[in-house]
Amino acid sequence: MAKLCLNMIVRNDAATLRRSLESTAGAIDAWVIADAGSTDGSAEIVREVFAARGVPGQLVEVPFQSFAQARNAALDACRRSHLAFDFILLGDAEMDLRVTDRNFRDGLSRDSHSVLHQVGASFHNRRILRRDAGGAFRGVTHEYLDMAGPAPLLEGLVIRQFAGSSRSGPARAELDARLLTEGLKVEQDPLMRARYTFYLGNACRALGDKIAARRHYLDRARLGFWEEEIYCARLYAARLGEQLGLPIADVLAEFAALNNEMTHRAEAMHAVARICRMNGWWEQAYATALAATEIEKPRDALFLEDWIYDYGVIDELAIAAFRTGRFAESLQLSQVLLVGGLLPASQIKRVTQNAELAADALDGVVTHA
């Protein structure tokens, strides 16, 4: 059976580190972790957690200039380690690793594998590589492992995220904004410039600077390269335009253009249905939501908003169906939501009431949703 070694950097991550390491301890055989200048006891937490579980490992110290630089130093130490393992699991201090199949190691067959991330939005990320495989991290922040060849999804592992990490919130957004702004001053690779521009938009959005965030997203959309990143940039720009009070016709035009040009995702169409509902344009809301339900949930997309596919478009369709006199359809859709197991608890009462309204309307009771 293949042996797995956890490799990561820590940098003042005590808030989530213990929980993260405990979530991975049962899935690994060794660890090589680099401390990039922690002052909060992170290194001691690493030693304590793995000593208590008898997992062998090595703690090294590395400087920090950027996330890719620190990650590469940690990865190099891992590859040179005397520890016995076959594959490397790339971790983070906020990572909550869930083992959904204890035989997941049976799927380790390629030079690298992606793992499903479920962190509000979902996506696949290259997280496992063979010890002797090439590849290095790129990016001053939001770094990624750059290596040749495909990275098929490894079934049996899911990565979620603990709240409260030093790598989230305003402090991380400020660090990202600084690193990305500095990176754009010197980076010459067009691909990396596009990536930096997208994540600078994310950082500005997290800091509440909607105008700057929208500008960066629109810039990113014009730079080409990865279709998924372009989709997200245009989607986020349109949402920010709505929040900034742009004319509703202009906002709808941005969402509609995105949907017409990139038809594989439903987030933009859901936004159109929502705006139509909010403005009482019921037939358009119904037609748009109905079309959105026909879009199959992608298996591998960037920052996929699962809730829209799981229940969001069906919810919009149920409401629009009621408002356009399609009471039987509205009732049936609300019942689908209630028995599907994907509706959040906070929404059950509202959807139950919608179902009751539709049932009353079918019985000839005059009502208003």
C-alpha positions as CSV (number, residue, x, y, z in Angstrom):
1,M,0.0,0.0,0.0
2,A,1.3,3.4,-0.9
3,K,2.5,5.6,1.9
4,L,1.6,9.3,2.2
5,C,3.5,12.2,3.7
6,L,1.9,15.5,4.7
7,N,3.8,18.6,3.5
8,M,2.9,22.1,4.3
9,I,4.1,25.5,5.7
10,V,2.9,27.0,8.9
11,R,3.1,30.7,9.7
12,N,1.3,31.9,12.9
13,D,-1.6,29.4,12.3
14,A,-2.2,28.3,15.9
15,A,-5.9,29.2,15.7
16,T,-6.7,26.3,13.4
17,L,-3.5,24.2,13.2
18,R,-4.2,21.6,15.8
19,R,-7.7,20.8,14.4
20,S,-6.2,20.6,10.9
21,L,-3.3,18.3,11.8
22,E,-5.7,16.1,13.8
23,S,-7.9,15.8,10.7
24,T,-5.0,14.5,8.6
25,A,-3.1,12.4,11.2
26,G,-5.1,9.2,10.5
27,A,-4.6,9.5,6.7
28,I,-0.8,9.9,6.6
29,D,2.3,7.9,7.4
30,A,4.8,10.7,7.8
31,W,5.0,14.5,7.7
32,V,7.5,17.2,6.7
33,I,6.4,20.7,7.8
34,A,8.2,24.0,7.3
35,D,7.8,26.8,9.9
36,A,8.0,30.1,8.0
37,G,8.6,32.4,11.0
38,S,5.8,31.6,13.4
39,T,5.7,33.4,16.8
40,D,2.5,31.9,18.1
41,G,3.6,28.4,19.1
42,S,2.7,26.8,15.8
43,A,5.8,24.7,15.7
44,E,5.1,23.3,19.2
45,I,1.6,22.3,18.1
46,V,3.0,20.3,15.2
47,R,5.3,18.4,17.4
48,E,2.6,17.7,20.1
49,V,-0.1,16.5,17.7
50,F,2.1,14.0,15.8
51,A,4.1,12.8,18.9
52,A,0.7,11.9,20.6
53,R,-0.2,9.8,17.5
54,G,3.2,8.3,16.9
55,V,3.5,9.7,13.3
56,P,7.1,10.2,12.4
57,G,8.1,13.5,10.8
58,Q,10.5,16.4,10.4
59,L,10.1,20.1,11.2
60,V,12.2,22.5,9.3
61,E,12.5,26.3,9.3
62,V,12.3,28.4,6.1
63,P,12.3,32.1,5.4
64,F,9.2,33.8,4.0
65,Q,9.2,36.1,1.0
66,S,6.2,34.7,-0.8
67,F,3.9,31.7,-0.5
68,A,5.4,29.9,-3.6
69,Q,9.0,30.4,-2.3
70,A,8.1,29.0,1.1
71,R,6.1,26.2,-0.3
72,N,8.9,25.2,-2.6
73,A,11.4,25.2,0.3
74,A,9.0,22.9,2.2
75,L,8.5,20.6,-0.8
76,D,12.3,20.4,-1.4
77,A,12.8,19.4,2.2
78,C,10.1,16.8,1.9
79,R,11.6,15.2,-1.2
80,R,15.1,15.1,0.5
81,S,13.7,13.6,3.7
82,H,14.9,10.3,5.1
83,L,11.3,9.3,5.9
84,A,9.7,6.4,4.0
85,F,6.8,7.4,1.8
86,D,5.6,7.3,-1.8
87,F,3.3,10.2,-2.3
88,I,3.1,13.8,-0.9
89,L,-0.1,15.4,0.4
90,L,0.1,19.2,0.1
91,G,-1.7,20.6,3.1
92,D,-2.7,23.9,4.6
93,A,-3.2,25.0,8.2
94,E,-6.9,25.6,7.8
95,M,-7.5,22.3,5.9
96,D,-10.1,19.9,7.3
97,L,-9.4,16.6,5.6
98,R,-12.3,14.2,5.4
99,V,-11.7,10.6,4.5
100,T,-14.8,9.3,2.7
101,D,-13.3,6.0,1.6
102,R,-10.6,4.3,3.7
103,N,-9.3,2.6,0.6
104,F,-8.5,5.9,-1.1
105,R,-4.8,4.9,-1.4
106,D,-5.8,2.3,-4.0
107,G,-6.5,5.2,-6.4
108,L,-2.9,6.5,-6.2
109,S,-1.6,5.6,-9.6
110,R,-0.5,8.8,-11.4
111,D,2.3,11.3,-10.9
112,S,-0.3,13.7,-9.4
113,H,-3.9,13.7,-8.3
114,S,-6.5,16.4,-7.6
115,V,-8.7,16.4,-4.5
116,L,-12.2,17.8,-4.2
117,H,-12.4,21.1,-2.2
118,Q,-15.7,22.1,-0.6
119,V,-15.2,25.5,0.9
120,G,-18.5,27.2,0.2
121,A,-17.7,26.9,-3.4
122,S,-16.2,23.7,-4.7
123,F,-13.3,23.0,-7.1
124,H,-10.6,20.4,-7.8
125,N,-7.0,21.2,-6.8
126,R,-3.8,19.3,-7.4
127,R,-2.9,18.2,-3.9
128,I,-1.1,14.9,-4.2
129,L,2.1,14.1,-6.1
130,R,4.5,11.2,-6.4
131,R,7.6,11.8,-4.3
132,D,9.9,11.6,-7.4
133,A,7.7,13.7,-9.7
134,G,8.7,17.1,-10.8
135,G,6.8,20.3,-10.3
136,A,7.1,23.5,-8.4
137,F,4.8,26.1,-6.9
138,R,4.2,29.4,-8.7
139,G,2.6,32.6,-7.4
140,V,3.4,35.1,-4.7
141,T,0.1,34.1,-3.1
142,H,-2.7,31.8,-4.1
143,E,0.1,29.7,-5.3
144,Y,-0.4,26.6,-7.4
145,L,1.6,23.5,-8.2
146,D,2.9,23.8,-11.8
147,M,3.7,20.4,-13.2
148,A,3.2,18.5,-16.5
149,G,0.5,16.0,-17.1
150,P,-3.1,15.5,-15.9
151,A,-4.2,15.3,-12.2
152,P,-7.2,13.0,-12.1
153,L,-9.5,13.3,-9.1
154,L,-8.7,11.0,-6.3
155,E,-11.9,9.6,-4.8
156,G,-12.1,9.1,-1.1
157,L,-10.8,12.4,0.2
158,V,-12.5,15.8,0.6
159,I,-11.0,19.0,1.8
160,R,-13.0,21.5,3.8
161,Q,-11.9,24.5,5.7
162,F,-11.8,25.5,9.3
163,A,-12.9,29.1,10.1
164,G,-10.6,31.4,12.0
165,S,-7.3,30.8,10.2
166,S,-4.7,33.6,9.9
167,R,-5.0,32.8,6.1
168,S,-8.5,34.2,6.0
169,G,-10.1,37.5,6.9
170,P,-8.9,41.1,6.5
171,A,-5.3,40.4,7.5
172,R,-4.9,37.8,4.8
173,A,-6.7,40.0,2.3
174,E,-4.4,42.9,3.0
175,L,-1.3,40.6,2.7
176,D,-2.7,39.2,-0.6
177,A,-3.3,42.7,-2.0
178,R,0.2,43.8,-1.1
179,L,1.9,40.7,-2.5
180,L,-0.2,40.8,-5.7
181,T,0.3,44.5,-6.3
182,E,4.0,44.1,-5.9
183,G,4.0,41.0,-8.1
184,L,2.2,42.8,-10.9
185,K,5.0,45.4,-11.0
186,V,7.6,42.8,-11.9
187,E,5.8,39.8,-13.3
188,Q,6.2,39.4,-17.1
189,D,4.4,36.1,-17.7
190,P,1.0,37.0,-19.2
191,L,-0.6,33.9,-17.6
192,M,0.6,34.9,-14.2
193,R,-0.4,38.5,-14.7
194,A,-3.9,37.3,-15.5
195,R,-4.0,35.1,-12.4
196,Y,-2.6,37.9,-10.1
197,T,-5.2,40.3,-11.5
198,F,-8.1,37.9,-10.6
199,Y,-6.9,37.3,-7.1
200,L,-6.3,41.0,-6.6
201,G,-10.0,41.4,-7.4
202,N,-10.8,38.8,-4.7
203,A,-8.6,40.6,-2.2
204,C,-10.1,44.0,-2.9
205,R,-13.6,42.5,-2.6
206,A,-12.8,40.9,0.7
207,L,-11.5,44.3,1.9
208,G,-14.8,46.0,0.9
209,D,-13.4,48.0,-2.0
210,K,-16.1,47.1,-4.5
211,I,-15.0,49.7,-7.2
212,A,-11.4,48.4,-7.3
213,A,-12.5,44.8,-7.2
214,R,-14.9,45.3,-10.1
215,R,-12.1,47.0,-12.1
216,H,-9.7,44.2,-11.5
217,Y,-12.3,41.6,-12.5
218,L,-13.1,43.3,-15.7
219,D,-9.4,43.6,-16.4
220,R,-9.0,39.9,-15.8
221,A,-11.8,39.0,-18.1
222,R,-10.0,40.8,-21.0
223,L,-6.7,39.0,-20.4
224,G,-7.7,35.6,-21.8
225,F,-6.3,32.2,-20.7
226,W,-8.4,29.9,-18.4
227,E,-12.1,30.0,-19.2
228,E,-13.1,29.1,-15.6
229,E,-11.3,32.1,-14.2
230,I,-12.8,34.4,-16.9
231,Y,-16.2,33.1,-16.0
232,C,-15.8,33.8,-12.3
233,A,-14.2,37.3,-13.0
234,R,-17.2,38.3,-15.2
235,L,-19.7,36.9,-12.7
236,Y,-18.2,38.7,-9.8
237,A,-17.9,41.9,-11.7
238,A,-21.6,41.8,-12.7
239,R,-22.6,41.1,-9.0
240,L,-20.5,44.1,-7.9
241,G,-22.1,46.2,-10.5
242,E,-25.5,45.4,-9.1
243,Q,-24.3,46.2,-5.5
244,L,-22.8,49.5,-6.7
245,G,-26.1,50.5,-8.1
246,L,-25.5,50.4,-11.8
247,P,-28.6,50.6,-14.0
248,I,-30.4,47.3,-13.8
249,A,-30.5,47.0,-17.6
250,D,-26.7,47.2,-17.7
251,V,-26.4,44.6,-14.9
252,L,-28.8,42.2,-16.7
253,A,-26.9,42.7,-19.9
254,E,-23.6,41.7,-18.2
255,F,-25.2,38.5,-16.7
256,A,-27.0,37.7,-20.0
257,A,-23.8,38.2,-22.1
258,L,-21.9,35.9,-19.8
259,N,-24.6,33.2,-19.9
260,N,-24.8,33.4,-23.7
261,E,-21.1,33.2,-24.2
262,M,-20.3,30.6,-21.5
263,T,-23.2,28.3,-21.3
264,H,-21.7,25.5,-19.1
265,R,-22.5,27.1,-15.8
266,A,-25.8,28.3,-14.2
267,E,-24.6,31.0,-11.8
268,A,-25.2,33.9,-14.2
269,M,-28.6,32.6,-15.3
270,H,-29.6,32.2,-11.7
271,A,-28.7,35.9,-11.2
272,V,-31.0,36.9,-14.1
273,A,-33.9,34.9,-12.6
274,R,-33.3,36.4,-9.2
275,I,-33.3,40.0,-10.6
276,C,-36.4,39.3,-12.6
277,R,-38.2,38.0,-9.5
278,M,-37.1,41.0,-7.5
279,N,-38.6,43.3,-10.1
280,G,-41.8,41.3,-10.6
281,W,-41.0,40.2,-14.2
282,W,-42.5,36.8,-13.6
283,E,-42.7,35.3,-17.0
284,Q,-39.0,36.2,-17.7
285,A,-38.1,34.9,-14.3
286,Y,-39.9,31.6,-15.0
287,A,-38.3,31.1,-18.4
288,T,-34.8,31.9,-17.1
289,A,-35.1,29.7,-14.1
290,L,-36.5,26.8,-16.2
291,A,-33.5,27.1,-18.6
292,A,-31.1,27.1,-15.7
293,T,-32.5,23.8,-14.3
294,E,-31.4,22.2,-17.6
295,I,-27.7,23.0,-17.0
296,E,-26.0,20.0,-15.6
297,K,-23.8,20.6,-12.6
298,P,-20.1,20.6,-13.8
299,R,-17.8,18.0,-12.3
300,D,-14.7,20.2,-12.3
301,A,-15.2,24.0,-12.3
302,L,-13.5,26.9,-10.5
303,F,-15.3,28.1,-7.3
304,L,-18.5,26.3,-8.3
305,E,-21.4,27.6,-6.2
306,D,-23.0,24.3,-5.3
307,W,-26.1,25.7,-3.7
308,I,-27.3,27.2,-6.9
309,Y,-27.3,23.8,-8.6
310,D,-28.5,21.9,-5.5
311,Y,-31.5,24.0,-4.8
312,G,-31.1,27.7,-5.9
313,V,-32.5,27.5,-9.4
314,I,-35.3,25.1,-8.4
315,D,-36.3,27.5,-5.7
316,E,-36.4,30.4,-8.2
317,L,-38.4,28.3,-10.6
318,A,-40.9,27.3,-7.9
319,I,-41.6,30.9,-6.9
320,A,-41.9,32.0,-10.5
321,A,-44.2,29.1,-11.3
322,F,-46.5,30.2,-8.6
323,R,-46.5,33.8,-9.7
324,T,-47.4,32.8,-13.2
325,G,-50.3,30.6,-12.2
326,R,-48.5,27.3,-12.6
327,F,-49.6,26.1,-9.1
328,A,-49.2,22.4,-9.6
329,E,-45.7,22.8,-10.9
330,S,-44.8,25.2,-8.0
331,L,-46.1,22.7,-5.4
332,Q,-44.2,19.8,-7.0
333,L,-40.9,21.8,-7.1
334,S,-41.3,22.9,-3.5
335,Q,-41.9,19.3,-2.5
336,V,-38.8,18.3,-4.4
337,L,-36.8,20.8,-2.3
338,L,-38.3,19.7,1.0
339,V,-37.5,16.0,0.5
340,G,-34.2,16.4,-1.4
341,G,-32.0,16.8,1.7
342,L,-30.0,19.7,0.3
343,L,-32.1,22.6,1.4
344,P,-30.6,24.5,4.4
345,A,-32.5,24.3,7.6
346,S,-32.9,28.1,7.6
347,Q,-35.0,27.8,4.4
348,I,-37.3,24.9,5.2
349,K,-40.0,27.0,6.9
350,R,-40.2,29.4,3.9
351,V,-40.3,26.7,1.3
352,T,-42.9,24.8,3.4
353,Q,-45.1,27.9,3.4
354,N,-44.6,28.3,-0.4
355,A,-45.8,24.7,-0.8
356,E,-48.8,25.4,1.3
357,L,-49.7,28.5,-0.8
358,A,-49.4,26.5,-4.0
359,A,-51.6,23.7,-2.5
360,D,-54.2,26.3,-1.4
361,A,-54.2,27.9,-4.9
362,L,-54.8,24.5,-6.5
363,D,-57.9,24.2,-4.2
364,G,-59.1,27.6,-5.4
365,V,-58.1,29.6,-2.4
366,V,-57.2,33.2,-3.4
367,T,-53.8,34.1,-1.8
368,H,-50.7,36.1,-2.4
369,A,-47.1,34.7,-2.0
